[in-house]
């Protein structure tokens, strides 16, 4: 454990696995891997190799951010005071080392801010809810707004809390005055308009509404991806919700001055193994041949391919002004400037399958979707009958929706469907490899709900990718079984790629040469979709229909995702999925310069329609049966 440094002294120097079913096949592999560690590649409190890439994002580039949103319904006869909500956030923060630390620019290690929860710096802001859609605009600001990585006096995560007017903190109170703006006052806040029709209805597109008399508030947690992965984001939400009961809300004093801040860094994945040259040569040669082979074609729009026509859907008008954000919020634009244009400014050009030399991005839009317990149970049973998995179903539904987008774009622009619609699409799936952490019991059949490795905030995600032939005539369930097999067989390759990076990092000259050749912008949108399924879990709080006697909070809505406008964002569409108690919520993220509004609408509707029809269809159904 490194010495506890003061951030102010360092500032001047700028110092769920989607492949869970692989367990039986990979237990011995991972066990051997986890015990082969001989020497650490980074300090025990350091960022991992991948996390260092994220942390070093250039100031003029979009950072890699992830955000989870929760709509919290209070227990009966319990109110949510602003100060108490912040105290509960600090209690949860204190339990996670990385969230209670600052990142030293010189060592790239995470160093705790303080000893007790009471003294933790916490980024938070309160916003007044004026209508049920305010949270959507707040989420878009969160997922698109970078952190100031030079400010080592603040953590690289933040909280936005949207309250009804009667719950808002009073000016002059401590909790009001200590709010932090989402954008520092010395920087200009940019707009992040929503270009899709947020009022569209239909299966999967309608967000469940809270009862009119329900006492609810929305809370969002946004994290720099250098701190952890998607399951980490969910782990923190679980930690927060575990202490949101009447006892905590009504207690006279939560005694934050007695709560210790975690001093135990999470295990660093890269330190769990030490590959030798014989282990990495085969994988490195394969990666080299792939890099020298036929270049993958990038999807989406570019300034360099002007389109003769760029029709887009009119943008829906916002129902209200932006929520009030307190005294420290960045200056708002004038009302006249806040009015949205009828379509995106400088609309991007048509979807192209050709290689691009630039990857200029816009900002991320996120479509929030919902599928209830009855439906997801039906779909899960149908997938089981067809000998496939929900993970594979979600990937194939995303690819089918992408095909619908390509068909729509070619028809719109008067192209040739037989030549311009791709017959093969690339896909990426993020997977968790927390099985290998020392505290995990998953490989021994432990309960994932209580497994300690799944509660850690850190970076333990890998990814598998491949191509899939998918045409109108493809049998939808056959494609799902193919994806399931591909995820299983690709898991080993994912680990081998990590070993190659680990070996290179241990040899500075080799690593510097590799760094010079890596251009993340050239890797952007090489795949149709990137799917991050955080898995199915029980509610970490009371269920939505719990009796009044249950004194815990309920969740009326939840979900999270990764932004899609950073260099290296691999999918044209990034799909984040969380399932609690059978309720499955999907956040579809995409870059607004790469996907036009009409194309985005096609994806949303086709994705939901494909899932709905798959829950009812027989084994001979085709992709065309799903999307047309």
MITI-432099 format. One line per field, with one value per residue (C-alpha): residue in three letters; residue number from 0; x, y, z. Coordinates in Angstrom, 3 decimals. Layout:
N
type: ALA;...;
seq: NUM;...;
px: X;...;
py: Y;...;
pz: Z;...;
# end
This chain:
628
type: UNK;UNK;UNK;UNK;UNK;UNK;UNK;UNK;UNK;UNK;UNK;UNK;UNK;UNK;UNK;UNK;UNK;UNK;UNK;UNK;UNK;UNK;UNK;UNK;UNK;UNK;UNK;UNK;UNK;UNK;UNK;UNK;UNK;UNK;UNK;UNK;UNK;UNK;UNK;UNK;UNK;UNK;UNK;UNK;UNK;UNK;UNK;UNK;UNK;UNK;UNK;UNK;UNK;UNK;UNK;UNK;UNK;UNK;UNK;UNK;UNK;UNK;UNK;UNK;UNK;UNK;UNK;UNK;UNK;UNK;UNK;UNK;UNK;UNK;UNK;UNK;UNK;UNK;UNK;UNK;UNK;UNK;UNK;UNK;UNK;UNK;UNK;UNK;UNK;UNK;UNK;UNK;UNK;UNK;UNK;UNK;UNK;UNK;UNK;UNK;UNK;UNK;UNK;UNK;UNK;UNK;UNK;UNK;UNK;UNK;UNK;UNK;UNK;UNK;UNK;UNK;UNK;UNK;UNK;UNK;UNK;UNK;UNK;UNK;UNK;UNK;UNK;UNK;UNK;UNK;UNK;UNK;UNK;UNK;UNK;UNK;UNK;UNK;UNK;UNK;UNK;UNK;UNK;UNK;UNK;UNK;UNK;UNK;UNK;UNK;UNK;UNK;UNK;UNK;UNK;UNK;UNK;UNK;UNK;UNK;UNK;UNK;UNK;UNK;UNK;UNK;UNK;UNK;UNK;UNK;UNK;UNK;UNK;UNK;UNK;UNK;UNK;UNK;UNK;UNK;UNK;UNK;UNK;UNK;UNK;UNK;UNK;UNK;UNK;UNK;UNK;UNK;UNK;UNK;UNK;UNK;UNK;UNK;UNK;UNK;UNK;UNK;UNK;UNK;UNK;UNK;UNK;UNK;UNK;UNK;UNK;UNK;UNK;UNK;UNK;UNK;UNK;UNK;UNK;UNK;UNK;UNK;UNK;UNK;UNK;UNK;UNK;UNK;UNK;UNK;UNK;UNK;UNK;UNK;UNK;UNK;UNK;UNK;UNK;UNK;UNK;UNK;UNK;UNK;UNK;UNK;UNK;UNK;UNK;UNK;UNK;UNK;UNK;UNK;UNK;UNK;UNK;UNK;UNK;UNK;UNK;UNK;UNK;UNK;UNK;UNK;UNK;UNK;UNK;UNK;UNK;UNK;UNK;UNK;UNK;UNK;UNK;UNK;UNK;UNK;UNK;UNK;UNK;UNK;UNK;UNK;UNK;UNK;UNK;UNK;UNK;UNK;UNK;UNK;UNK;UNK;UNK;UNK;UNK;UNK;UNK;UNK;UNK;UNK;UNK;UNK;UNK;UNK;UNK;UNK;UNK;UNK;UNK;UNK;UNK;UNK;UNK;UNK;UNK;UNK;UNK;UNK;UNK;UNK;UNK;UNK;UNK;UNK;UNK;UNK;UNK;UNK;UNK;UNK;UNK;UNK;UNK;UNK;UNK;UNK;UNK;UNK;UNK;UNK;UNK;UNK;UNK;UNK;UNK;UNK;UNK;UNK;UNK;UNK;UNK;UNK;UNK;UNK;UNK;UNK;UNK;UNK;UNK;UNK;UNK;UNK;UNK;UNK;UNK;UNK;UNK;UNK;UNK;UNK;UNK;UNK;UNK;UNK;UNK;UNK;UNK;UNK;UNK;UNK;UNK;UNK;UNK;UNK;UNK;UNK;UNK;UNK;UNK;UNK;UNK;UNK;UNK;UNK;UNK;UNK;UNK;UNK;UNK;UNK;UNK;UNK;UNK;UNK;UNK;UNK;UNK;UNK;UNK;UNK;UNK;UNK;UNK;UNK;UNK;UNK;UNK;UNK;UNK;UNK;UNK;UNK;UNK;UNK;UNK;UNK;UNK;UNK;UNK;UNK;UNK;UNK;UNK;UNK;UNK;UNK;UNK;UNK;UNK;UNK;UNK;UNK;UNK;UNK;UNK;UNK;UNK;UNK;UNK;UNK;UNK;UNK;UNK;UNK;UNK;UNK;UNK;UNK;UNK;UNK;UNK;UNK;UNK;UNK;UNK;UNK;UNK;UNK;UNK;UNK;UNK;UNK;UNK;UNK;UNK;UNK;UNK;UNK;UNK;UNK;UNK;UNK;UNK;UNK;UNK;UNK;UNK;UNK;UNK;UNK;UNK;UNK;UNK;UNK;UNK;UNK;UNK;UNK;UNK;UNK;UNK;UNK;UNK;UNK;UNK;UNK;UNK;UNK;UNK;UNK;UNK;UNK;UNK;UNK;UNK;UNK;UNK;UNK;UNK;UNK;UNK;UNK;UNK;UNK;UNK;UNK;UNK;UNK;UNK;UNK;UNK;UNK;UNK;UNK;UNK;UNK;UNK;UNK;UNK;UNK;UNK;UNK;UNK;UNK;UNK;UNK;UNK;UNK;UNK;UNK;UNK;UNK;UNK;UNK;UNK;UNK;UNK;UNK;UNK;UNK;UNK;UNK;UNK;UNK;UNK;UNK;UNK;UNK;UNK;UNK;UNK;UNK;UNK;UNK;UNK;UNK;UNK;UNK;UNK;UNK;UNK;UNK;UNK;UNK;UNK;UNK;UNK;UNK;UNK;UNK;UNK;UNK;UNK;UNK;UNK;UNK;UNK;UNK;UNK;UNK;UNK;UNK;UNK;UNK;UNK;UNK;UNK;UNK;UNK;UNK;UNK;UNK;UNK;UNK;UNK;UNK;UNK;UNK;UNK;UNK;UNK;UNK;UNK;UNK;
seq: 0;1;2;3;4;5;6;7;8;9;10;11;12;13;14;15;16;17;18;19;20;21;22;23;24;25;26;27;28;29;30;31;32;33;34;35;36;37;38;39;40;41;42;43;44;45;46;47;48;49;50;51;52;53;54;55;56;57;58;59;60;61;62;63;64;65;66;67;68;69;70;71;72;73;74;75;76;77;78;79;80;81;82;83;84;85;86;87;88;89;90;91;92;93;94;95;96;97;98;99;100;101;102;103;104;105;106;107;108;109;110;111;112;113;114;115;116;117;118;119;120;121;122;123;124;125;126;127;128;129;130;131;132;133;134;135;136;137;138;139;140;141;142;143;144;145;146;147;148;149;150;151;152;153;154;155;156;157;158;159;160;161;162;163;164;165;166;167;168;169;170;171;172;173;174;175;176;177;178;179;180;181;182;183;184;185;186;187;188;189;190;191;192;193;194;195;196;197;198;199;200;201;202;203;204;205;206;207;208;209;210;211;212;213;214;215;216;217;218;219;220;221;222;223;224;225;226;227;228;229;230;231;232;233;234;235;236;237;238;239;240;241;242;243;244;245;246;247;248;249;250;251;252;253;254;255;256;257;258;259;260;261;262;263;264;265;266;267;268;269;270;271;272;273;274;275;276;277;278;279;280;281;282;283;284;285;286;287;288;289;290;291;292;293;294;295;296;297;298;299;300;301;302;303;304;305;306;307;308;309;310;311;312;313;314;315;316;317;318;319;320;321;322;323;324;325;326;327;328;329;330;331;332;333;334;335;336;337;338;339;340;341;342;343;344;345;346;347;348;349;350;351;352;353;354;355;356;357;358;359;360;361;362;363;364;365;366;367;368;369;370;371;372;373;374;375;376;377;378;379;380;381;382;383;384;385;386;387;388;389;390;391;392;393;394;395;396;397;398;399;400;401;402;403;404;405;406;407;408;409;410;411;412;413;414;415;416;417;418;419;420;421;422;423;424;425;426;427;428;429;430;431;432;433;434;435;436;437;438;439;440;441;442;443;444;445;446;447;448;449;450;451;452;453;454;455;456;457;458;459;460;461;462;463;464;465;466;467;468;469;470;471;472;473;474;475;476;477;478;479;480;481;482;483;484;485;486;487;488;489;490;491;492;493;494;495;496;497;498;499;500;501;502;503;504;505;506;507;508;509;510;511;512;513;514;515;516;517;518;519;520;521;522;523;524;525;526;527;528;529;530;531;532;533;534;535;536;537;538;539;540;541;542;543;544;545;546;547;548;549;550;551;552;553;554;555;556;557;558;559;560;561;562;563;564;565;566;567;568;569;570;571;572;573;574;575;576;577;578;579;580;581;582;583;584;585;586;587;588;589;590;591;592;593;594;595;596;597;598;599;600;601;602;603;604;605;606;607;608;609;610;611;612;613;614;615;616;617;618;619;620;621;622;623;624;625;626;627;
px: 0.000;1.503;1.811;-1.267;-0.493;-2.414;-4.028;-3.166;0.526;0.399;-1.622;1.278;3.224;0.095;1.336;-22.444;-20.630;-22.155;-20.033;-20.959;-21.778;-18.096;-17.366;-17.179;-14.850;-12.516;-12.237;-8.886;-7.558;-8.400;-7.193;-3.783;-3.702;-4.487;-1.748;0.958;1.629;5.327;5.830;3.514;3.428;1.962;1.753;-1.018;-2.905;-2.238;-4.503;-4.398;-2.813;-6.148;-7.279;-4.117;-5.151;-8.520;-6.975;-4.573;-7.316;-6.252;-7.982;-9.672;-11.078;-14.188;-13.379;-14.769;-17.635;-20.300;-23.461;-26.182;-29.579;-31.947;-35.483;-35.868;-39.293;-39.226;-40.698;-44.031;-43.925;-40.309;-39.003;-35.659;-33.746;-31.005;-28.342;-29.246;-29.034;-25.512;-24.542;-25.722;-23.712;-20.625;-21.211;-21.293;-18.269;-16.235;-16.634;-14.875;-11.166;-11.084;-14.090;-12.467;-9.183;-7.490;-5.214;-1.578;-0.442;3.155;2.568;-0.916;-1.842;-5.052;-4.392;-7.080;-8.289;-8.799;-9.432;-13.135;-16.295;-17.208;-14.206;-14.640;-14.921;-18.045;-19.118;-22.858;-25.480;-29.233;-31.674;-35.364;-37.734;-40.217;-41.563;-41.026;-38.507;-36.052;-33.894;-33.342;-31.703;-29.622;-28.456;-27.333;-25.334;-23.756;-22.721;-21.204;-19.373;-15.693;-14.045;-11.210;-8.436;-6.005;-8.068;-6.721;-8.814;-11.965;-12.759;-13.327;-17.003;-20.059;-23.691;-26.724;-29.872;-33.208;-35.778;-39.324;-39.450;-40.518;-37.427;-34.846;-32.151;-32.635;-30.146;-27.627;-27.612;-24.334;-25.559;-26.719;-23.493;-21.207;-22.693;-20.213;-20.952;-20.871;-18.554;-15.987;-16.862;-13.755;-14.887;-17.715;-20.636;-21.754;-25.279;-26.104;-29.517;-31.659;-32.307;-34.673;-38.377;-38.428;-42.248;-42.470;-44.499;-44.618;-43.369;-40.141;-40.109;-42.331;-40.687;-42.817;-44.212;-44.305;-47.685;-48.826;-48.626;-45.341;-42.469;-39.598;-36.282;-33.832;-30.152;-27.350;-23.786;-21.272;-17.777;-14.602;-13.942;-10.359;-11.796;-13.670;-15.937;-19.687;-20.131;-18.281;-20.862;-23.620;-21.696;-21.683;-25.409;-25.960;-23.821;-25.808;-29.189;-28.256;-28.263;-31.420;-33.996;-36.102;-33.514;-30.855;-33.212;-34.659;-31.535;-30.583;-26.883;-25.250;-21.886;-19.868;-16.986;-16.678;-16.913;-13.508;-12.625;-11.470;-7.684;-7.602;-7.025;-8.941;-6.817;-5.194;-6.024;-2.631;-0.826;-2.536;-0.321;3.160;3.252;6.448;7.408;6.269;2.771;2.375;4.099;1.213;-1.372;0.890;1.494;-2.227;-2.887;-0.139;-1.505;-4.960;-3.621;-1.790;-4.759;-7.767;-8.760;-12.092;-14.598;-15.874;-19.586;-21.436;-21.151;-18.221;-17.561;-15.602;-18.534;-21.156;-24.626;-26.930;-29.763;-29.702;-33.290;-33.722;-36.667;-37.748;-36.427;-39.061;-39.343;-38.301;-41.290;-39.483;-36.431;-33.436;-33.800;-32.497;-29.020;-28.215;-25.771;-22.665;-24.104;-22.566;-24.245;-27.328;-27.876;-30.622;-34.082;-33.762;-30.506;-32.006;-34.595;-33.714;-33.233;-35.640;-32.837;-29.204;-26.893;-24.531;-26.272;-23.931;-23.993;-25.379;-24.308;-21.346;-19.552;-16.404;-13.199;-12.984;-9.880;-11.527;-13.800;-15.165;-17.761;-20.767;-22.136;-23.823;-27.572;-29.117;-32.488;-34.021;-36.011;-37.924;-39.074;-41.097;-40.704;-43.461;-41.919;-38.318;-39.342;-41.157;-38.166;-35.738;-37.819;-37.996;-34.217;-33.742;-35.980;-33.854;-30.656;-29.232;-28.766;-30.237;-26.814;-26.855;-30.455;-29.554;-26.588;-28.621;-31.493;-28.967;-27.502;-30.981;-31.825;-28.584;-29.550;-32.887;-30.943;-28.743;-31.765;-33.560;-30.564;-30.098;-33.817;-33.905;-30.988;-32.131;-29.317;-29.063;-30.122;-28.352;-24.983;-24.991;-26.519;-23.801;-24.262;-21.833;-21.726;-19.203;-20.199;-18.465;-19.489;-17.928;-17.463;-16.401;-13.388;-13.906;-13.844;-10.066;-10.025;-8.718;-11.950;-14.213;-15.980;-17.707;-15.536;-16.437;-20.150;-20.591;-23.677;-23.149;-25.541;-23.212;-19.832;-17.312;-15.572;-18.757;-18.882;-15.417;-15.002;-12.213;-11.494;-12.115;-13.808;-12.578;-14.254;-14.911;-15.652;-16.384;-18.364;-21.734;-23.381;-26.864;-29.213;-32.954;-33.040;-30.949;-32.767;-32.935;-32.492;-29.660;-27.854;-28.371;-26.858;-23.916;-23.335;-23.514;-20.819;-18.696;-18.794;-17.640;-14.797;-13.640;-13.170;-9.695;-8.628;-9.713;-7.389;-4.531;-4.803;-4.555;-1.409;0.149;-0.544;0.796;4.020;4.540;3.983;6.677;9.161;9.288;10.852;8.288;5.460;6.586;6.771;3.264;1.914;3.200;1.324;-1.976;-4.543;-7.835;-9.694;-9.075;-10.759;-14.001;-17.262;-15.653;-18.530;-22.287;-22.926;-21.205;-23.317;-22.632;-25.035;-24.522;-26.746;-29.888;-29.951;-32.347;-33.292;-30.711;-33.614;-37.347;-39.162;-41.470;-44.548;-43.260;-45.801;-45.795;-44.269;-40.982;-39.042;-36.535;-36.678;-38.045;-36.706;-39.287;-36.679;-32.966;-30.321;-26.904;-24.564;-21.276;-20.964;-20.376;-18.476;-14.924;-12.067;-12.125;-15.876;-16.192;-19.902;-22.114;-24.619;-23.589;-26.219;-26.151;-28.477;-29.305;-32.009;-33.374;-36.085;-36.833;-37.337;-34.868;-33.845;-31.806;-29.852;-28.952;-26.081;-24.808;-22.880;-25.135;-22.706;-22.501;-26.218;-29.026;-32.266;-34.343;-31.752;-31.729;-35.518;-35.322;-32.846;-34.962;-38.153;-36.496;-34.620;-37.792;-39.825;-37.222;-37.232;-41.035;-41.351;-38.596;-40.590;-43.436;-41.829;-40.879;-37.471;-37.870;-38.369;-35.996;-34.399;-36.843;-39.727;-38.313;-37.542;-40.150;
py: 0.000;3.304;6.234;8.413;11.586;14.844;15.715;19.384;18.571;16.440;18.850;21.050;18.096;16.666;13.770;-10.817;-12.161;-12.621;-15.723;-17.153;-20.484;-20.950;-21.848;-25.587;-25.264;-22.650;-23.528;-25.275;-22.603;-19.770;-21.635;-22.186;-18.595;-17.143;-19.162;-18.389;-14.917;-14.414;-10.655;-7.670;-5.537;-2.486;-1.401;-2.962;0.364;1.177;1.357;-1.633;-1.471;-0.855;1.639;3.672;4.072;5.398;7.775;9.263;10.376;13.652;16.779;17.510;13.980;12.394;10.298;6.790;7.216;4.959;5.990;4.150;5.722;4.724;5.938;5.401;5.140;5.867;3.546;4.526;7.398;8.196;11.330;11.804;14.790;16.043;15.922;12.344;11.194;12.643;10.963;7.587;8.132;8.801;5.629;3.622;5.544;4.705;0.975;1.179;2.025;3.523;5.758;7.147;7.930;10.318;9.217;10.300;11.464;10.410;6.854;6.231;4.830;5.458;7.159;7.524;11.033;10.590;8.229;8.710;8.874;12.278;13.884;12.318;14.771;13.828;15.331;15.891;18.278;18.611;19.356;20.144;17.777;19.644;16.695;12.952;13.395;15.690;12.733;11.878;15.233;14.951;11.477;12.803;15.555;13.013;10.481;13.187;15.411;14.750;14.814;17.177;14.629;17.417;18.258;15.737;17.225;15.541;11.910;10.791;10.008;12.089;11.990;13.838;13.824;14.967;15.872;17.211;20.901;20.318;18.172;20.523;21.790;25.292;27.978;28.726;25.220;23.285;20.600;23.296;25.298;22.270;21.170;20.707;21.725;19.026;21.325;23.504;27.194;27.971;25.616;25.985;23.608;22.122;21.070;17.387;17.415;14.303;13.728;10.753;10.930;10.409;10.349;7.380;4.501;0.820;-2.471;-1.981;1.787;2.864;3.498;2.427;5.450;5.860;6.219;9.866;9.976;8.064;9.708;9.225;10.758;10.009;9.479;8.911;7.767;8.569;7.074;7.530;4.105;4.151;3.339;0.178;-1.773;-2.105;-4.638;-2.203;0.450;-1.995;-3.076;0.514;0.865;-2.289;-0.890;2.344;0.606;-1.735;1.185;2.916;1.748;3.597;3.026;4.907;7.642;8.265;7.906;11.037;10.552;8.127;8.653;9.183;10.318;6.710;4.965;3.915;4.579;1.424;1.102;-2.140;-1.626;-3.972;-6.721;-5.559;-8.041;-7.638;-8.717;-12.092;-13.606;-13.316;-14.798;-16.050;-15.597;-19.102;-18.314;-15.098;-15.808;-17.781;-15.187;-12.278;-13.788;-14.263;-10.659;-9.486;-11.468;-10.105;-6.546;-7.036;-8.675;-7.132;-3.955;-4.024;-1.554;1.113;1.692;4.945;8.454;10.696;14.239;12.788;10.968;13.631;12.300;13.579;13.380;13.477;13.191;13.095;12.986;16.304;16.692;16.622;19.823;19.634;19.828;22.126;24.167;22.304;21.307;23.747;22.700;24.931;27.797;26.027;24.859;26.016;29.027;28.083;29.367;31.870;30.513;31.439;29.551;26.543;25.890;22.820;22.874;20.898;18.437;17.897;20.731;19.742;16.367;13.467;11.532;8.154;4.914;3.490;0.189;1.699;2.561;6.043;8.052;10.271;9.447;12.828;12.255;14.135;13.285;10.208;9.721;7.028;5.344;3.909;0.682;-1.653;-5.291;-6.599;-9.813;-11.758;-11.108;-11.815;-15.085;-16.137;-15.209;-17.006;-20.193;-19.963;-19.579;-22.615;-24.722;-23.678;-24.628;-21.147;-18.348;-14.937;-13.461;-14.882;-13.759;-10.176;-10.158;-11.583;-9.154;-6.302;-7.594;-8.065;-4.473;-3.283;-5.118;-3.293;-0.005;-0.867;-1.870;1.329;3.500;1.888;2.193;5.787;6.745;4.769;2.218;-1.428;-3.759;-6.755;-4.985;-2.461;-4.366;-6.452;-10.203;-10.437;-8.276;-7.959;-8.122;-7.556;-8.897;-7.680;-10.411;-10.536;-12.574;-11.989;-15.769;-15.562;-13.006;-14.487;-13.807;-15.410;-18.712;-18.800;-21.584;-23.675;-23.162;-20.153;-17.941;-15.004;-12.811;-12.936;-13.575;-11.038;-10.734;-9.318;-6.558;-5.158;-1.829;-2.357;-3.349;-7.031;-7.017;-8.675;-8.943;-11.445;-10.529;-12.243;-11.997;-13.536;-14.194;-12.765;-12.295;-12.141;-15.907;-16.778;-18.864;-16.664;-19.456;-21.041;-17.691;-17.603;-21.055;-20.003;-16.909;-18.976;-21.358;-18.450;-16.755;-19.977;-20.642;-17.013;-16.748;-18.297;-15.893;-12.981;-14.147;-14.694;-11.110;-9.876;-11.943;-10.371;-6.860;-7.873;-9.269;-6.158;-3.846;-5.687;-4.844;-1.010;-0.828;-3.235;-1.357;2.061;0.708;-0.709;2.561;4.498;2.197;2.176;4.650;4.084;6.358;3.797;1.123;3.062;1.534;-1.483;-3.658;-3.394;-3.741;-4.039;-5.773;-5.501;-7.712;-7.314;-10.334;-11.150;-10.350;-10.150;-6.660;-5.279;-3.462;-4.120;-5.407;-2.901;-4.693;-5.219;-4.692;-1.461;-3.321;-3.562;-0.481;-0.533;1.647;0.312;0.862;2.041;2.163;1.514;0.987;2.004;2.171;3.322;6.411;5.865;8.957;8.182;7.042;3.253;2.826;-0.414;-0.747;1.403;0.740;0.004;-1.956;-2.079;-4.513;-4.947;-7.324;-7.120;-9.462;-10.355;-6.731;-6.134;-2.588;-1.826;1.374;1.765;4.237;5.635;8.600;11.257;11.980;8.327;7.520;9.722;10.094;8.061;5.259;5.255;4.947;1.954;0.261;0.836;-0.493;-3.394;-4.491;-4.531;-6.138;-8.874;-9.775;-9.791;-12.041;-14.369;-15.027;-16.368;-17.787;-21.332;-22.720;-22.156;-18.382;-16.214;-12.838;-11.365;-12.624;-10.584;-7.202;-6.688;
pz: 0.000;-1.072;1.302;1.682;-0.269;-0.296;-3.647;-3.267;-3.071;-6.197;-8.291;-9.280;-10.683;-12.377;-10.633;-15.463;-17.565;-20.953;-21.283;-17.909;-19.481;-20.304;-16.691;-17.179;-20.176;-18.773;-15.087;-15.458;-17.838;-15.480;-12.419;-14.025;-15.223;-11.797;-10.099;-12.655;-11.260;-10.521;-10.574;-10.736;-13.848;-12.041;-8.406;-6.350;-6.244;-9.911;-12.908;-15.222;-18.684;-20.404;-17.762;-18.363;-21.986;-20.854;-18.316;-20.867;-23.265;-24.884;-23.481;-26.821;-27.139;-25.688;-22.623;-22.149;-19.674;-18.214;-16.418;-14.514;-13.795;-10.985;-10.316;-6.584;-4.912;-1.198;1.454;2.939;5.455;4.570;2.892;1.158;2.504;0.136;2.853;3.751;0.117;-0.134;3.154;1.814;-1.355;0.813;2.822;-0.413;-1.736;1.362;0.679;-2.701;-2.782;-6.256;-5.680;-2.538;-4.285;-6.712;-9.548;-9.299;-12.747;-12.113;-10.879;-12.328;-8.949;-7.009;-3.657;-0.941;-0.190;3.534;6.439;7.229;5.111;6.547;4.828;1.402;-1.511;-3.447;-6.761;-6.667;-7.942;-7.395;-10.197;-9.927;-11.715;-13.851;-15.853;-16.265;-19.093;-17.313;-16.366;-20.036;-20.715;-17.556;-18.585;-21.968;-20.292;-17.960;-20.596;-22.837;-20.332;-19.614;-16.209;-15.386;-14.889;-13.915;-10.824;-8.324;-5.517;-6.887;-7.726;-11.317;-10.799;-9.992;-8.926;-10.296;-8.169;-9.629;-6.981;-6.940;-6.035;-2.446;-1.767;-3.258;-0.869;0.436;-0.676;2.023;3.464;3.490;1.088;-1.347;-1.284;-1.700;-5.014;-7.840;-11.445;-14.087;-16.055;-14.245;-14.359;-16.423;-19.204;-21.702;-21.402;-24.703;-25.618;-26.048;-27.768;-28.109;-31.810;-31.672;-30.881;-27.132;-27.178;-29.545;-28.158;-28.956;-27.626;-25.687;-26.292;-23.390;-20.037;-17.037;-15.234;-11.469;-9.762;-9.676;-5.878;-5.622;-3.769;-6.189;-7.136;-9.933;-9.200;-11.698;-11.141;-13.889;-13.885;-15.872;-17.400;-16.059;-12.616;-13.496;-15.838;-16.338;-13.546;-11.249;-12.063;-11.145;-8.022;-6.754;-7.425;-5.362;-2.533;-2.523;-2.586;0.247;2.683;1.419;3.932;6.483;9.196;7.249;6.068;9.543;11.673;13.611;12.868;10.417;12.175;9.002;11.180;12.391;9.001;7.686;4.053;2.256;2.164;0.167;-3.576;-5.877;-7.460;-10.698;-13.449;-15.140;-11.965;-11.888;-14.566;-16.044;-19.571;-21.172;-24.796;-25.799;-24.536;-26.490;-29.828;-31.418;-30.397;-31.395;-34.837;-35.324;-34.379;-36.750;-39.700;-38.980;-38.898;-42.209;-43.876;-45.542;-43.753;-41.997;-43.398;-41.062;-40.587;-40.159;-41.550;-42.336;-43.494;-46.410;-48.013;-48.692;-49.265;-51.995;-49.483;-45.705;-44.509;-40.771;-38.431;-36.899;-33.388;-30.657;-28.698;-25.072;-22.705;-20.326;-19.664;-18.335;-14.658;-12.093;-11.037;-8.062;-7.686;-8.948;-12.236;-15.490;-17.094;-19.090;-22.588;-23.316;-24.045;-27.724;-28.020;-26.253;-28.964;-30.956;-34.734;-36.889;-37.702;-36.696;-37.716;-40.548;-40.951;-41.656;-44.867;-45.819;-44.223;-46.053;-45.817;-47.326;-45.461;-43.971;-43.163;-40.542;-37.620;-36.615;-33.916;-32.678;-29.264;-27.823;-27.881;-25.693;-26.278;-23.108;-23.535;-21.218;-21.350;-18.410;-16.431;-18.197;-21.594;-20.606;-18.940;-22.120;-24.291;-21.976;-22.110;-25.889;-26.092;-23.869;-26.109;-29.087;-27.192;-27.113;-24.577;-23.854;-24.536;-28.065;-28.584;-27.706;-30.093;-32.981;-32.326;-32.498;-35.771;-37.262;-36.296;-37.928;-41.101;-41.044;-40.759;-43.761;-45.858;-44.861;-45.801;-49.216;-50.038;-48.861;-51.084;-54.123;-53.953;-54.959;-52.137;-53.657;-53.709;-50.874;-47.947;-46.264;-45.957;-43.026;-39.913;-37.114;-33.468;-30.124;-26.733;-23.493;-20.926;-17.306;-16.189;-12.475;-12.025;-11.585;-8.765;-5.514;-3.616;-6.234;-5.584;-8.964;-10.364;-7.331;-7.945;-5.653;-5.707;-8.072;-6.055;-3.057;-4.696;-3.419;-6.804;-8.299;-5.688;-6.466;-8.280;-10.817;-14.411;-15.147;-18.545;-21.692;-25.054;-27.791;-31.381;-34.645;-37.874;-38.622;-41.946;-41.630;-44.585;-45.010;-45.527;-42.466;-39.848;-36.749;-34.179;-36.137;-36.007;-32.225;-31.777;-33.943;-31.774;-28.587;-29.878;-31.080;-27.664;-26.010;-28.441;-28.540;-24.789;-24.896;-27.652;-25.470;-22.699;-25.139;-26.399;-22.808;-22.345;-25.444;-24.097;-20.692;-22.171;-24.318;-21.337;-19.378;-22.151;-22.436;-25.914;-27.313;-25.604;-26.878;-30.418;-30.073;-28.649;-31.656;-34.016;-32.137;-33.449;-31.630;-34.044;-36.794;-34.712;-34.301;-35.563;-37.192;-35.955;-36.292;-32.578;-29.233;-26.608;-22.866;-20.933;-17.196;-16.610;-14.650;-10.938;-8.038;-6.883;-4.404;-2.754;-2.413;-5.500;-7.225;-5.901;-2.340;0.471;2.468;5.396;3.466;4.557;1.689;-1.422;-4.733;-8.230;-10.753;-13.522;-13.922;-16.570;-17.751;-20.688;-22.181;-24.351;-28.070;-29.239;-28.131;-30.353;-30.341;-29.805;-31.727;-32.483;-34.668;-31.879;-28.295;-26.366;-22.550;-20.766;-17.072;-15.784;-12.242;-11.027;-14.647;-15.739;-18.574;-19.437;-22.541;-23.212;-26.916;-27.408;-30.713;-32.054;-33.580;-36.400;-37.376;-37.249;-38.576;-36.564;-39.041;-38.957;-35.170;-35.075;-37.418;-35.084;-31.952;-33.490;-35.288;-32.158;-30.053;-32.836;-33.340;-29.649;-29.565;-32.605;-31.410;-28.252;-30.412;-33.535;-34.508;-35.371;-39.123;-38.810;-40.830;-40.242;-42.767;-40.606;-37.736;-39.281;-42.030;
# end
